[in-house]
């Protein structure tokens, strides 16, 4: 074991009171965050000393400690005791929630109500989200902490983003729903909600989440992941093409890396931008793929986005004539970033055939909007602006309800 890794292993054992444990295994992983930074993490698995190496079904036995530490910052990302059972001589909490919060502040070097706030408290469990002076942030950080009946720590996880003052443009929140209204209409759309259980598709008018700047001059999209992707929205046509046939290759989607790679701290290939040349070559690759696998689909597919993940470029295609689905069927082509050759693909379009036809639309958009406009929420949120490289104050436009277009009823989106 490399001496630098051994030092972190020993540090983890001492920090979390693992005297009654032995190191079973360790591995190192990399990921790229929303700010294009490559993060290397050491994950160690510790077995209680009274448990043998081999366990049934290769599952970690109850009481196993799984601990992950950021190699760069030396901060712990997660501490998990399997089955919520611990044999560690580790952290134990007093009854007061305030004392638990003080421990989190010390452990994370974050300040309560300035960088994180409590969002849920139940027996043996506390959940927190990132904030800026009590205002929500996006992308956000999350902290979860569990303890057993003796208030011994059994789970601790810190992930995501807790912005420091240097990356925040602070200002007074003044945005009103009336000022933001200009951005609502494009977001309020007819969307098909498929139900496999009911074997039907329910059309409903609903609003996609959106962030509007404090002065209502611009909007920022709602992000569901940290991927850096290029939006293309290019409909694909091709003339006579004779690409070489390809065979689907088994791919490795593990983010595990070697000790040497981790200690070198080199940026991951996933942090590289997708250049104009990359985009052109990937568009050509997508056309080659369609001409081979879907030769009759001229103009049917739109290349929506490109993104890097686990060393590959993923091209996401959607059918132009399928309408607007809540969970859009798609075709993902996985491309070698060096040769731009097709390696594999994932087609999820056929699953919607099991849901049946969509119900008839009997209500227009304007009428539906009048029914729901008083249910639209606007919540102050600091949002990361990629152009400014700063968190800027916005209002989050959201609505938890929709209007069933087949009967005009206002319904919870959860029910759809």
PyMOL commands that set and color helices and strands:
alter all, ss='L'
color gray80, all
select helices_A, chain A and resi 3-15+56-58+82-84+97-108+165-167+177-187+259-264+269-271+276-293+349-355+365-375+413-415
alter helices_A, ss='H'
color red, helices_A
select strands_A, chain A and resi 21-32+38-48+65-70+76-81+116-122+125-132+135-138+142-147+153-159+168-169+188-195+200-207+210-213+219-221+229-235+256-257+301-309+312-319+331-336+342-347+377-385+390-398+401-404+410-412
alter strands_A, ss='S'
color yellow, strands_A
deselect
rebuild
show_as cartoon
